[in-house]
Amino acid sequence: MAGTAASTLPVRQVRHDSGVLSAPAVPPRRLPGIGDLLRLRSDLLNAIQYAALDGSELSYFSVGPKRMVFVNRSTAADVVLSDIHTFGKPNAENPLRLVLGDGLISNPNHDQWLQRRRALHPMYSRPSLAGMRQKMADVIGEHIGRWEGRDRTELRVHEDMLSFALDIVARCMFSRSGDEVSAVLTPKTISFLLEFVERRLRMPLSLPVGVPTRRNRDFAATMRGLDGLVHRIVRERRVSGEQHGDLLDILLEARVGDAAEPLTDVEVRDEVLTTFVAAYETTASALTWILYLLACYPDVQRGVREEVRAAESSAPGERQGSTLLECVINEGMRLFPPSPTIPRQVRKDTLIGSSQVPGGAFVMLNVAAIHRDPAVWERPDEFLPERFANGVPGKGRFLPFGAGAHMCIGKGFAMMEMSMLLAGILDRFEISQRDSAGPEPKAMLTLRPRAGFALTLTRI
């Protein structure tokens, strides 16, 4: 809907006070030697939004010897996303590789990445998604059943969405409940790993992980637990040879390259953990903000509920175009992008527009600013799901799943999961705010609420 006439969008009072990310405070000043370290560590989201206020395409940050270029506008983002050989995934120094190894998100070798992506395509193909639908439906039924136990239920939004997303990915990946993996993989575990990676990204220099600091020891222990869990499940599956109709079955059957080699146990481990982090944390974050927005806008909530109930009685194939529910999901991810930045690293000296960017620099797509680019989005700070009625814009404008060759392979999985849960909730409950103050966003690798908050589910 970018660029359409103002009269095509409804007039709707802005009610989401935490969504006004375009009015940041002045960040701490730069200091000799450490540069922008305090700006980025104290409040990353505020720092990058403040830097984008003057309308510039690029903003430059330094953290000790590290150079970072934040891309704030859609036209410049398209340049980066259209040239994967110049703007590649961060190299071997990327701390995310300490957790995910060479999975699809973190592998800096494009040729290896491309072979692996082709091999894993069946995991997220239409037939595979159709097979996952019933597993998702079972998990959704279990969670909604717990919430239906009372006329009014307090939904601890982010915590409950993390629990839900863990159950989904555990069931779809391993055919196990979240309880069977939660002794090792918990929201606290994921938070610690994200903070560990984020800290190393922002620090000018970091000690090797082998140096036995308290934080490094905690990291090593956490990774031993995760690796042990994944390798044990994979070993049991290989020994039994049983088929469960889940993502692990497809992963073990994948063949890579011209030689059609199966994935090694280490490669399987990398993709399993990549799936957990991508499908768990980002989906929970997206759902958290979408539920908050639905609570803020009862008229939109009613419209989606009517649509969901009408769809239950419609004939297969009767629906045409984007649904209001899909529009709500997209608009929620526009205002509150699950990943507020997307990292790339420049392979050689190059230009973005008329600006020189040196080889080796980190280029961060400032998704939080791009999604509110006034050159693209009409009334960019307002919640207007109808702007997506004719689909989503391309060319670096809308990036909840990335774009271009490196677009997230699990987009269809995430959209199906979110649509099914939200439809189930709205069919049975009215969502309302518990207080007028909205949650404050905090940017790590994902966009989380800074503190926990609750909404009320009232059974209809």
KAUR-V846955 format. One record per residue. N is the residue number from 1. RES is the residue in one letter. OMEGA is omega as a letter, one per 40 degrees, with the letter a starting at -180 (999 if undefined). D_CENTER is the distance of its C-alpha to the mean C-alpha in Angstrom with 1 decimal. Layout:
N|RES|OMEGA|D_CENTER + N|RES|OMEGA|D_CENTER
This chain:
1|M|a|22.6 + 2|A|i|22.5 + 3|G|a|26.2 + 4|T|a|27.7 + 5|A|a|30.6 + 6|A|a|30.0 + 7|S|a|32.1 + 8|T|a|29.6 + 9|L|a|27.1 + 10|P|i|28.2 + 11|V|a|29.2 + 12|R|a|27.1 + 13|Q|i|27.5 + 14|V|a|24.5 + 15|R|a|23.9 + 16|H|a|20.6 + 17|D|i|21.9 + 18|S|a|18.7 + 19|G|a|17.2 + 20|V|a|19.8 + 21|L|a|18.0 + 22|S|i|20.5 + 23|A|a|23.3 + 24|P|i|22.5 + 25|A|i|25.3 + 26|V|a|27.2 + 27|P|i|25.6 + 28|P|a|27.8 + 29|R|i|30.1 + 30|R|i|29.9 + 31|L|i|32.2 + 32|P|i|34.3 + 33|G|a|33.1 + 34|I|i|29.6 + 35|G|a|28.7 + 36|D|a|25.5 + 37|L|a|24.5 + 38|L|i|25.2 + 39|R|a|23.3 + 40|L|a|20.1 + 41|R|a|20.6 + 42|S|a|21.8 + 43|D|a|19.0 + 44|L|a|16.7 + 45|L|i|15.4 + 46|N|a|19.0 + 47|A|a|20.2 + 48|I|i|18.1 + 49|Q|i|18.7 + 50|Y|a|22.3 + 51|A|a|22.7 + 52|A|a|21.6 + 53|L|a|24.1 + 54|D|i|27.0 + 55|G|a|25.5 + 56|S|i|25.5 + 57|E|a|23.4 + 58|L|i|23.0 + 59|S|a|23.1 + 60|Y|i|24.4 + 61|F|i|23.8 + 62|S|i|25.6 + 63|V|a|25.2 + 64|G|i|28.4 + 65|P|a|28.8 + 66|K|i|25.1 + 67|R|a|24.6 + 68|M|i|21.4 + 69|V|i|21.2 + 70|F|a|18.6 + 71|V|a|18.4 + 72|N|a|18.6 + 73|R|a|19.8 + 74|S|a|18.9 + 75|T|i|22.1 + 76|A|i|21.4 + 77|A|i|17.8 + 78|D|i|19.5 + 79|V|a|21.9 + 80|V|a|19.4 + 81|L|a|17.4 + 82|S|a|20.8 + 83|D|a|22.3 + 84|I|i|20.4 + 85|H|i|23.6 + 86|T|a|24.1 + 87|F|a|20.4 + 88|G|i|19.3 + 89|K|i|16.7 + 90|P|a|17.9 + 91|N|a|21.0 + 92|A|i|22.4 + 93|E|a|22.0 + 94|N|a|18.2 + 95|P|i|17.7 + 96|L|i|14.6 + 97|R|i|17.2 + 98|L|a|19.0 + 99|V|a|16.4 + 100|L|a|15.2 + 101|G|a|18.5 + 102|D|i|18.6 + 103|G|a|15.8 + 104|L|a|14.2 + 105|I|a|11.5 + 106|S|a|14.3 + 107|N|a|17.6 + 108|P|a|19.4 + 109|N|a|22.2 + 110|H|a|21.6 + 111|D|i|24.4 + 112|Q|a|23.2 + 113|W|a|19.6 + 114|L|i|21.1 + 115|Q|a|23.4 + 116|R|a|20.7 + 117|R|i|18.4 + 118|R|a|21.6 + 119|A|a|22.5 + 120|L|a|19.3 + 121|H|i|19.2 + 122|P|i|21.2 + 123|M|a|18.4 + 124|Y|i|16.5 + 125|S|a|19.7 + 126|R|i|21.0 + 127|P|i|23.5 + 128|S|i|21.0 + 129|L|i|18.8 + 130|A|i|22.1 + 131|G|i|22.9 + 132|M|a|19.7 + 133|R|a|20.4 + 134|Q|i|23.2 + 135|K|i|21.4 + 136|M|a|18.6 + 137|A|i|21.5 + 138|D|a|23.2 + 139|V|i|20.4 + 140|I|i|20.0 + 141|G|i|23.8 + 142|E|a|24.0 + 143|H|i|21.7 + 144|I|i|23.2 + 145|G|i|26.6 + 146|R|a|26.1 + 147|W|a|25.2 + 148|E|a|28.2 + 149|G|i|30.6 + 150|R|i|31.4 + 151|D|i|32.1 + 152|R|a|29.7 + 153|T|i|26.8 + 154|E|i|24.8 + 155|L|i|21.1 + 156|R|a|19.6 + 157|V|a|16.4 + 158|H|i|13.7 + 159|E|a|15.9 + 160|D|i|16.7 + 161|M|i|13.2 + 162|L|i|12.5 + 163|S|i|15.9 + 164|F|a|15.2 + 165|A|i|12.0 + 166|L|i|14.1 + 167|D|a|17.0 + 168|I|a|15.3 + 169|V|i|14.1 + 170|A|a|17.5 + 171|R|a|19.5 + 172|C|i|18.0 + 173|M|a|18.0 + 174|F|a|21.2 + 175|S|i|22.9 + 176|R|i|23.0 + 177|S|i|22.1 + 178|G|i|19.7 + 179|D|a|22.9 + 180|E|i|24.0 + 181|V|a|21.3 + 182|S|i|20.6 + 183|A|a|23.6 + 184|V|a|21.6 + 185|L|a|17.9 + 186|T|i|17.3 + 187|P|i|15.0 + 188|K|i|17.4 + 189|T|a|17.1 + 190|I|i|13.4 + 191|S|i|13.9 + 192|F|a|16.8 + 193|L|i|15.3 + 194|L|i|12.5 + 195|E|i|15.4 + 196|F|i|17.6 + 197|V|a|15.6 + 198|E|i|15.0 + 199|R|a|18.7 + 200|R|i|19.8 + 201|L|a|17.9 + 202|R|a|19.7 + 203|M|i|23.0 + 204|P|i|25.7 + 205|L|i|27.0 + 206|S|i|25.8 + 207|L|i|28.2 + 208|P|a|27.7 + 209|V|i|26.0 + 210|G|i|29.4 + 211|V|a|31.0 + 212|P|i|31.5 + 213|T|i|30.1 + 214|R|a|28.9 + 215|R|i|25.3 + 216|N|i|25.7 + 217|R|i|27.6 + 218|D|i|25.0 + 219|F|a|22.3 + 220|A|i|24.8 + 221|A|i|25.6 + 222|T|a|22.0 + 223|M|i|21.5 + 224|R|i|24.8 + 225|G|i|23.8 + 226|L|a|20.6 + 227|D|i|22.6 + 228|G|i|25.5 + 229|L|a|23.6 + 230|V|a|22.0 + 231|H|i|25.3 + 232|R|a|27.4 + 233|I|i|25.6 + 234|V|a|25.7 + 235|R|i|29.4 + 236|E|a|30.3 + 237|R|i|28.8 + 238|R|a|30.7 + 239|V|a|33.9 + 240|S|a|33.9 + 241|G|a|33.0 + 242|E|i|31.9 + 243|Q|a|29.6 + 244|H|a|27.1 + 245|G|a|25.4 + 246|D|a|21.9 + 247|L|i|19.4 + 248|L|i|21.4 + 249|D|a|24.5 + 250|I|i|22.9 + 251|L|a|21.6 + 252|L|i|25.2 + 253|E|a|26.8 + 254|A|i|24.8 + 255|R|a|27.2 + 256|V|i|26.4 + 257|G|a|28.5 + 258|D|a|32.1 + 259|A|i|33.4 + 260|A|a|31.0 + 261|E|i|30.4 + 262|P|i|28.4 + 263|L|i|25.6 + 264|T|i|27.0 + 265|D|i|26.0 + 266|V|i|24.1 + 267|E|i|22.2 + 268|V|i|21.4 + 269|R|a|20.3 + 270|D|a|17.9 + 271|E|i|16.2 + 272|V|i|16.3 + 273|L|i|14.6 + 274|T|i|12.0 + 275|T|a|11.4 + 276|F|a|11.5 + 277|V|a|9.0 + 278|A|a|6.4 + 279|A|a|7.7 + 280|Y|a|8.5 + 281|E|a|6.7 + 282|T|i|3.1 + 283|T|i|5.8 + 284|A|i|8.2 + 285|S|i|6.9 + 286|A|a|6.8 + 287|L|i|10.1 + 288|T|a|11.5 + 289|W|i|11.8 + 290|I|i|12.9 + 291|L|i|15.6 + 292|Y|a|16.7 + 293|L|i|17.2 + 294|L|i|19.1 + 295|A|a|21.2 + 296|C|a|22.0 + 297|Y|a|23.2 + 298|P|a|25.5 + 299|D|i|26.7 + 300|V|i|23.4 + 301|Q|i|23.0 + 302|R|a|26.5 + 303|G|i|25.9 + 304|V|i|23.0 + 305|R|i|25.2 + 306|E|i|28.1 + 307|E|a|26.2 + 308|V|a|24.9 + 309|R|i|28.4 + 310|A|a|30.0 + 311|A|a|27.8 + 312|E|a|29.1 + 313|S|a|32.6 + 314|S|i|31.9 + 315|A|i|32.9 + 316|P|i|30.4 + 317|G|a|29.7 + 318|E|a|30.9 + 319|R|i|27.7 + 320|Q|i|27.3 + 321|G|a|24.6 + 322|S|i|21.4 + 323|T|i|21.6 + 324|L|i|21.1 + 325|L|i|18.5 + 326|E|i|16.4 + 327|C|i|17.2 + 328|V|i|16.1 + 329|I|a|12.6 + 330|N|a|12.4 + 331|E|i|14.2 + 332|G|i|12.1 + 333|M|i|8.9 + 334|R|a|11.6 + 335|L|a|13.0 + 336|F|a|10.1 + 337|P|a|7.2 + 338|P|i|3.9 + 339|S|a|4.7 + 340|P|i|8.4 + 341|T|i|9.9 + 342|I|a|10.2 + 343|P|i|13.2 + 344|R|i|16.2 + 345|Q|a|19.8 + 346|V|a|22.9 + 347|R|a|25.3 + 348|K|i|28.4 + 349|D|a|29.7 + 350|T|i|28.6 + 351|L|i|28.3 + 352|I|a|25.6 + 353|G|i|27.8 + 354|S|a|30.8 + 355|S|i|29.2 + 356|Q|i|29.8 + 357|V|a|27.0 + 358|P|i|28.4 + 359|G|a|27.5 + 360|G|a|25.5 + 361|A|i|23.6 + 362|F|i|19.9 + 363|V|a|18.4 + 364|M|i|15.2 + 365|L|a|13.9 + 366|N|a|13.9 + 367|V|i|11.3 + 368|A|i|12.3 + 369|A|a|15.9 + 370|I|a|15.5 + 371|H|i|14.2 + 372|R|i|17.4 + 373|D|a|19.7 + 374|P|i|23.0 + 375|A|a|24.3 + 376|V|a|21.9 + 377|W|i|21.0 + 378|E|a|23.9 + 379|R|a|23.9 + 380|P|a|20.4 + 381|D|a|20.1 + 382|E|i|21.1 + 383|F|a|19.4 + 384|L|a|20.8 + 385|P|a|19.1 + 386|E|a|22.2 + 387|R|a|21.2 + 388|F|a|19.2 + 389|A|a|22.3 + 390|N|i|23.1 + 391|G|a|19.8 + 392|V|i|17.2 + 393|P|i|18.5 + 394|G|i|18.1 + 395|K|i|19.3 + 396|G|a|16.4 + 397|R|a|16.2 + 398|F|a|13.0 + 399|L|i|9.9 + 400|P|i|6.6 + 401|F|a|7.0 + 402|G|i|9.4 + 403|A|i|13.0 + 404|G|a|16.3 + 405|A|a|17.2 + 406|H|i|14.0 + 407|M|a|11.8 + 408|C|a|9.4 + 409|I|a|12.2 + 410|G|a|10.5 + 411|K|a|9.8 + 412|G|i|13.0 + 413|F|a|12.4 + 414|A|a|9.3 + 415|M|i|11.4 + 416|M|i|14.4 + 417|E|a|13.2 + 418|M|a|12.1 + 419|S|a|15.3 + 420|M|a|17.5 + 421|L|a|16.7 + 422|L|i|17.0 + 423|A|i|20.2 + 424|G|i|21.6 + 425|I|a|21.2 + 426|L|i|22.6 + 427|D|a|25.4 + 428|R|a|26.6 + 429|F|i|25.7 + 430|E|a|25.9 + 431|I|i|23.1 + 432|S|i|24.6 + 433|Q|i|24.0 + 434|R|i|25.9 + 435|D|a|26.6 + 436|S|a|26.4 + 437|A|i|24.3 + 438|G|i|20.6 + 439|P|i|18.0 + 440|E|a|17.5 + 441|P|i|14.1 + 442|K|a|13.6 + 443|A|i|11.5 + 444|M|i|10.9 + 445|L|i|8.3 + 446|T|a|6.1 + 447|L|a|8.0 + 448|R|i|10.3 + 449|P|a|13.7 + 450|R|i|16.4 + 451|A|i|18.5 + 452|G|i|18.6 + 453|F|a|19.6 + 454|A|i|21.0 + 455|L|i|21.7 + 456|T|i|24.6 + 457|L|i|24.7 + 458|T|a|28.3 + 459|R|a|29.4 + 460|I|999|30.9
